[in-house]
């Protein structure tokens, strides 16, 4: 990997989810340095492999004049010196220094520094080297000038968002420190709180409970999915968004929070609102849930299907998946259903790690395409699948990003049959870097193709079989469907997609039996 200048000021948290496999995507972010007095001189240093020396663009004097042009005539008592250099032999080292006005408003000045960090990261790693056919150096100049007269950090951050929007990529964005904290919680799988997932119900605008973490304080208190959250610590929640409410629920383990809840089951009968004191604890939640679905095959055999639902690709997803599959194996299941419906993705590396639980050998998991158009396959190394039992993967329009990588890897390598509906179609990979102020920059750093070189971006993956009940059209299949629904003991057994997946698995097992 390319060497970088010393004295880093950025902490690259979660920087490139596939860093251990694809180092070129995960080259360290540019380093931000402060020289001299407060915020008067900034310097970004980047790997030379991503840049030509300045002299290849134009003469140094010409560059300085062209980039600094808009600052002529700007009355300012302070100016920042911005320079780019490559860590290269002295004979090849080049740098560029331009002046720009530093805001007298301290909070805006802080955002100016964030702007420089974000601009440098984009310049180094963004997948489109034309930056949507615009002069990215000029864009920094323009945004800095627009930011100079502002008086609030919020207005200044809007300028950064506006600059990023010109790239034409909705996945390259900046998020606030609070939003990044929520992202990290979702990725880490750990938090201190009460174990509630909440969201705004769009029809009513009320805060409702999506789910409770099993065994959490909220679950033990009898709070259920769909219950309305009315107050937190005596504060009404009218007009408060879900993130703000979640922040109020979180807190140091050992403290308590008082909530008022309107039970959904009794809401029509004007039941009283419940007040509950909830202790905050360390909450560890898994993105995995599993079950065994017993059913009769067409030949009358009682089979066990292992069902695994993966809700997101967090740091613990692969380990949790491995534990779930090993537990199901110990109970003698015959086949598996992996449910990726409404899984929006997460850490790409977690998706690749999950794929290796099901695959053997040195199979290609995904092909990445960098900003120069170079394609690099990412392969397993001496993989050993936990099980070789037949596998069906269920997907839908909510399955995106890492879900599509996993589904493509299992399907194109002949390991799984895909059931459901066409996936979302997000064929881009982002790196995530924490900036100096606690905000985070998401940058699209690569595109990806499935192992069979199918383009997924804005196309999606079309499953082998649709999961509508009408697909079970033969008399034999109709009897299976009716029997399953009439004897249903859980919602899983009445799920049409699961029924179709079981049917396909039965056919696979029957053909394998005939062949043997």
SULJOFEN-V242387 format. One record per residue. N is the residue number from 1. RES is the residue in three letters. SS is DSSP state (H for helix, E for strand, C for the rest). NEAR is the number of other C-alpha atoms within 8 Angstrom. Layout:
# SULJOFEN-V242387
N:RES:SS:NEAR / N:RES:SS:NEAR
This chain:
# SULJOFEN-V242387
1:UNK:C:5 / 2:UNK:C:7 / 3:UNK:C:6 / 4:UNK:C:9 / 5:UNK:C:9 / 6:UNK:C:4 / 7:UNK:C:6 / 8:UNK:C:9 / 9:UNK:C:8 / 10:UNK:C:11 / 11:UNK:E:9 / 12:UNK:C:10 / 13:UNK:C:7 / 14:UNK:C:8 / 15:UNK:C:11 / 16:UNK:C:10 / 17:UNK:C:11 / 18:UNK:C:11 / 19:UNK:C:12 / 20:UNK:C:5 / 21:UNK:C:6 / 22:UNK:C:9 / 23:UNK:C:10 / 24:UNK:C:7 / 25:UNK:C:12 / 26:UNK:C:11 / 27:UNK:C:8 / 28:UNK:C:7 / 29:UNK:C:10 / 30:UNK:C:13 / 31:UNK:E:13 / 32:UNK:E:12 / 33:UNK:E:10 / 34:UNK:E:10 / 35:UNK:C:10 / 36:UNK:C:7 / 37:UNK:C:6 / 38:UNK:C:7 / 39:UNK:C:12 / 40:UNK:C:13 / 41:UNK:E:13 / 42:UNK:E:14 / 43:UNK:E:13 / 44:UNK:E:14 / 45:UNK:E:13 / 46:UNK:E:15 / 47:UNK:C:12 / 48:UNK:H:10 / 49:UNK:H:6 / 50:UNK:H:8 / 51:UNK:C:8 / 52:UNK:C:9 / 53:UNK:C:11 / 54:UNK:H:11 / 55:UNK:H:9 / 56:UNK:H:7 / 57:UNK:H:7 / 58:UNK:C:8 / 59:UNK:C:9 / 60:UNK:H:9 / 61:UNK:H:6 / 62:UNK:H:8 / 63:UNK:H:10 / 64:UNK:H:11 / 65:UNK:H:8 / 66:UNK:H:7 / 67:UNK:H:11 / 68:UNK:H:12 / 69:UNK:H:7 / 70:UNK:H:10 / 71:UNK:H:10 / 72:UNK:C:6 / 73:UNK:C:5 / 74:UNK:C:7 / 75:UNK:C:4 / 76:UNK:C:7 / 77:UNK:C:5 / 78:UNK:C:8 / 79:UNK:E:11 / 80:UNK:E:13 / 81:UNK:E:12 / 82:UNK:E:13 / 83:UNK:E:11 / 84:UNK:E:12 / 85:UNK:E:11 / 86:UNK:E:13 / 87:UNK:C:12 / 88:UNK:C:8 / 89:UNK:C:6 / 90:UNK:C:5 / 91:UNK:C:5 / 92:UNK:C:7 / 93:UNK:C:11 / 94:UNK:C:10 / 95:UNK:E:10 / 96:UNK:E:12 / 97:UNK:E:9 / 98:UNK:E:11 / 99:UNK:E:10 / 100:UNK:E:13 / 101:UNK:E:14 / 102:UNK:C:13 / 103:UNK:C:12 / 104:UNK:C:6 / 105:UNK:C:9 / 106:UNK:H:7 / 107:UNK:H:9 / 108:UNK:H:16 / 109:UNK:H:12 / 110:UNK:H:9 / 111:UNK:H:11 / 112:UNK:H:12 / 113:UNK:H:10 / 114:UNK:H:11 / 115:UNK:H:11 / 116:UNK:H:9 / 117:UNK:H:12 / 118:UNK:H:10 / 119:UNK:H:9 / 120:UNK:H:10 / 121:UNK:H:12 / 122:UNK:H:9 / 123:UNK:H:9 / 124:UNK:H:11 / 125:UNK:H:12 / 126:UNK:C:14 / 127:UNK:C:10 / 128:UNK:C:7 / 129:UNK:C:9 / 130:UNK:C:7 / 131:UNK:C:10 / 132:UNK:C:9 / 133:UNK:C:5 / 134:UNK:C:7 / 135:UNK:C:8 / 136:UNK:H:8 / 137:UNK:H:7 / 138:UNK:H:8 / 139:UNK:H:10 / 140:UNK:H:11 / 141:UNK:H:12 / 142:UNK:H:9 / 143:UNK:H:11 / 144:UNK:H:12 / 145:UNK:H:12 / 146:UNK:H:9 / 147:UNK:H:12 / 148:UNK:H:10 / 149:UNK:C:7 / 150:UNK:C:11 / 151:UNK:C:8 / 152:UNK:C:9 / 153:UNK:H:9 / 154:UNK:H:6 / 155:UNK:H:9 / 156:UNK:H:13 / 157:UNK:H:9 / 158:UNK:H:8 / 159:UNK:H:11 / 160:UNK:H:11 / 161:UNK:H:10 / 162:UNK:H:8 / 163:UNK:H:10 / 164:UNK:H:10 / 165:UNK:H:11 / 166:UNK:C:8 / 167:UNK:C:8 / 168:UNK:C:7 / 169:UNK:C:8 / 170:UNK:C:6 / 171:UNK:C:8 / 172:UNK:C:12 / 173:UNK:E:11 / 174:UNK:E:10 / 175:UNK:E:9 / 176:UNK:C:9 / 177:UNK:H:10 / 178:UNK:H:7 / 179:UNK:H:10 / 180:UNK:H:12 / 181:UNK:H:8 / 182:UNK:H:8 / 183:UNK:H:8 / 184:UNK:H:8 / 185:UNK:H:10 / 186:UNK:H:9 / 187:UNK:H:11 / 188:UNK:H:9 / 189:UNK:C:12 / 190:UNK:E:10 / 191:UNK:E:9 / 192:UNK:E:12 / 193:UNK:E:14 / 194:UNK:C:14 / 195:UNK:C:11 / 196:UNK:E:10 / 197:UNK:E:9 / 198:UNK:E:11 / 199:UNK:E:10 / 200:UNK:E:10 / 201:UNK:C:9 / 202:UNK:C:6 / 203:UNK:C:4 / 204:UNK:C:5 / 205:UNK:C:8 / 206:UNK:C:10 / 207:UNK:E:14 / 208:UNK:E:13 / 209:UNK:E:15 / 210:UNK:E:10 / 211:UNK:E:10 / 212:UNK:E:14 / 213:UNK:C:12 / 214:UNK:C:5 / 215:UNK:C:6 / 216:UNK:C:12 / 217:UNK:H:12 / 218:UNK:H:13 / 219:UNK:H:13 / 220:UNK:H:8 / 221:UNK:C:8 / 222:UNK:C:6 / 223:UNK:C:11 / 224:UNK:C:10 / 225:UNK:C:9 / 226:UNK:C:10 / 227:UNK:C:13 / 228:UNK:E:12 / 229:UNK:E:14 / 230:UNK:E:12 / 231:UNK:E:11 / 232:UNK:E:15 / 233:UNK:C:7 / 234:UNK:C:7 / 235:UNK:E:6 / 236:UNK:E:7 / 237:UNK:C:11 / 238:UNK:C:6 / 239:UNK:C:5 / 240:UNK:C:7 / 241:UNK:C:9 / 242:UNK:H:10 / 243:UNK:H:7 / 244:UNK:H:8 / 245:UNK:H:11 / 246:UNK:H:9 / 247:UNK:H:8 / 248:UNK:H:8 / 249:UNK:H:10 / 250:UNK:C:11 / 251:UNK:C:10 / 252:UNK:C:9 / 253:UNK:C:10 / 254:UNK:C:7 / 255:UNK:C:8 / 256:UNK:E:8 / 257:UNK:E:11 / 258:UNK:E:11 / 259:UNK:E:14 / 260:UNK:E:12 / 261:UNK:E:14 / 262:UNK:E:14 / 263:UNK:C:14 / 264:UNK:H:8 / 265:UNK:H:6 / 266:UNK:H:9 / 267:UNK:H:9 / 268:UNK:H:6 / 269:UNK:H:5 / 270:UNK:C:6 / 271:UNK:C:9 / 272:UNK:C:5 / 273:UNK:C:8 / 274:UNK:E:8 / 275:UNK:E:8 / 276:UNK:E:9 / 277:UNK:E:8 / 278:UNK:E:12 / 279:UNK:E:12 / 280:UNK:C:16 / 281:UNK:E:12 / 282:UNK:E:9 / 283:UNK:E:12 / 284:UNK:E:7 / 285:UNK:C:7 / 286:UNK:C:9 / 287:UNK:C:13 / 288:UNK:E:12 / 289:UNK:E:9 / 290:UNK:E:9 / 291:UNK:E:7 / 292:UNK:E:10 / 293:UNK:E:10 / 294:UNK:E:8 / 295:UNK:E:9 / 296:UNK:E:9 / 297:UNK:C:9 / 298:UNK:C:8 / 299:UNK:C:5 / 300:UNK:C:6 / 301:UNK:C:7 / 302:UNK:E:8 / 303:UNK:E:10 / 304:UNK:E:12 / 305:UNK:E:14 / 306:UNK:E:14 / 307:UNK:E:12 / 308:UNK:E:14 / 309:UNK:E:11 / 310:UNK:E:13 / 311:UNK:C:11 / 312:UNK:C:10 / 313:UNK:E:16 / 314:UNK:C:13 / 315:UNK:C:10 / 316:UNK:C:12 / 317:UNK:H:15 / 318:UNK:H:12 / 319:UNK:H:7 / 320:UNK:H:11 / 321:UNK:H:10 / 322:UNK:H:11 / 323:UNK:H:8 / 324:UNK:H:12 / 325:UNK:H:10 / 326:UNK:H:9 / 327:UNK:H:8 / 328:UNK:H:11 / 329:UNK:H:9 / 330:UNK:H:7 / 331:UNK:C:6 / 332:UNK:C:7 / 333:UNK:C:13 / 334:UNK:C:10 / 335:UNK:E:11 / 336:UNK:E:13 / 337:UNK:E:15 / 338:UNK:E:12 / 339:UNK:E:11 / 340:UNK:C:14 / 341:UNK:C:11 / 342:UNK:C:11 / 343:UNK:C:12 / 344:UNK:C:12 / 345:UNK:C:12 / 346:UNK:E:11 / 347:UNK:C:12 / 348:UNK:H:13 / 349:UNK:H:9 / 350:UNK:H:15 / 351:UNK:H:14 / 352:UNK:H:11 / 353:UNK:H:9 / 354:UNK:H:13 / 355:UNK:H:12 / 356:UNK:H:12 / 357:UNK:H:11 / 358:UNK:H:13 / 359:UNK:C:12 / 360:UNK:C:10 / 361:UNK:E:9 / 362:UNK:C:9 / 363:UNK:C:9 / 364:UNK:E:12 / 365:UNK:E:16 / 366:UNK:E:14 / 367:UNK:E:14 / 368:UNK:E:12 / 369:UNK:E:13 / 370:UNK:C:12 / 371:UNK:C:12 / 372:UNK:C:6 / 373:UNK:C:6 / 374:UNK:C:7 / 375:UNK:E:8 / 376:UNK:E:7 / 377:UNK:E:10 / 378:UNK:E:11 / 379:UNK:E:9 / 380:UNK:C:11 / 381:UNK:C:6 / 382:UNK:C:7 / 383:UNK:E:10 / 384:UNK:C:10 / 385:UNK:C:10 / 386:UNK:C:9 / 387:UNK:C:6 / 388:UNK:C:6 / 389:UNK:C:7 / 390:UNK:E:12 / 391:UNK:E:12 / 392:UNK:E:14 / 393:UNK:E:14 / 394:UNK:E:15 / 395:UNK:E:17 / 396:UNK:C:13 / 397:UNK:C:11 / 398:UNK:C:11 / 399:UNK:C:16 / 400:UNK:C:15 / 401:UNK:C:16 / 402:UNK:H:13 / 403:UNK:H:13 / 404:UNK:H:15 / 405:UNK:H:13 / 406:UNK:H:13 / 407:UNK:H:10 / 408:UNK:H:13 / 409:UNK:H:14 / 410:UNK:H:13 / 411:UNK:H:11 / 412:UNK:H:10 / 413:UNK:C:10 / 414:UNK:C:7 / 415:UNK:C:11 / 416:UNK:E:11 / 417:UNK:E:11 / 418:UNK:E:13 / 419:UNK:E:16 / 420:UNK:E:13 / 421:UNK:C:11 / 422:UNK:C:11 / 423:UNK:C:14 / 424:UNK:C:14 / 425:UNK:C:13 / 426:UNK:C:12 / 427:UNK:C:12 / 428:UNK:E:11 / 429:UNK:E:11 / 430:UNK:E:13 / 431:UNK:E:13 / 432:UNK:E:13 / 433:UNK:E:13 / 434:UNK:E:12 / 435:UNK:C:13 / 436:UNK:C:9 / 437:UNK:C:7 / 438:UNK:C:9 / 439:UNK:C:14 / 440:UNK:E:13 / 441:UNK:E:13 / 442:UNK:E:12 / 443:UNK:E:14 / 444:UNK:E:14 / 445:UNK:E:14 / 446:UNK:E:14 / 447:UNK:E:12 / 448:UNK:E:14 / 449:UNK:E:14 / 450:UNK:C:15 / 451:UNK:C:14 / 452:UNK:C:6 / 453:UNK:C:7 / 454:UNK:C:7 / 455:UNK:E:10 / 456:UNK:C:14 / 457:UNK:C:11 / 458:UNK:C:8 / 459:UNK:C:9 / 460:UNK:C:13 / 461:UNK:C:11 / 462:UNK:C:7 / 463:UNK:C:12 / 464:UNK:C:7 / 465:UNK:E:7 / 466:UNK:E:9 / 467:UNK:C:13 / 468:UNK:C:9 / 469:UNK:H:8 / 470:UNK:H:5 / 471:UNK:H:8 / 472:UNK:C:9 / 473:UNK:C:7 / 474:UNK:C:6 / 475:UNK:H:6 / 476:UNK:H:7 / 477:UNK:H:9 / 478:UNK:H:10 / 479:UNK:H:8 / 480:UNK:H:9 / 481:UNK:H:10 / 482:UNK:H:8 / 483:UNK:H:8 / 484:UNK:H:11 / 485:UNK:H:9 / 486:UNK:H:6 / 487:UNK:C:6 / 488:UNK:C:9 / 489:UNK:C:5 / 490:UNK:C:6 / 491:UNK:H:7 / 492:UNK:H:7 / 493:UNK:H:12 / 494:UNK:H:11 / 495:UNK:C:8 / 496:UNK:H:9 / 497:UNK:H:12 / 498:UNK:H:13 / 499:UNK:H:11 / 500:UNK:H:14 / 501:UNK:H:14 / 502:UNK:H:10 / 503:UNK:H:8 / 504:UNK:H:9 / 505:UNK:H:12 / 506:UNK:H:10 / 507:UNK:H:8 / 508:UNK:H:9 / 509:UNK:H:9 / 510:UNK:H:8 / 511:UNK:H:8 / 512:UNK:H:8 / 513:UNK:H:7 / 514:UNK:H:6 / 515:UNK:H:5 / 516:UNK:C:4
